[in-house]
Amino acid sequence: MQLEKLIHVVSRLSPARQQEVMDFAAFLEHRYGEKKQTALAGWTDHEFQSMSVEQAMRGIEDEPELYSETDVQEHWR
């Protein structure tokens, strides 16, 4: 079926039926479409952990210091 004919047929349907066509097209794309290789697939555990820590700590250097060493009441030995 040609794309123009499909568009013409779908455009005559109600909005609810058009949504059904969209949902079905998404299902077909998910089931039969090309599977994309994720960028993380080739990462080592160390690379992924480093990236995770970097993201978690992002912006922390801009936060004000809440405590100083004088606030410490017990020191680890």
Number of C-alpha atoms within 10 A of each C-alpha: 5 6 8 9 10 10 10 10 11 16 12 10 12 10 11 9 13 15 13 12 14 13 12 12 12 13 12 11 12 11 10 9 10 8 9 6 8 7 7 9 7 10 10 10 9 9 11 13 12 12 12 12 10 11 10 10 10 10 9 9 8 7 7 7 8 6 8 7 7 6 8 8 6 6 6 3 3
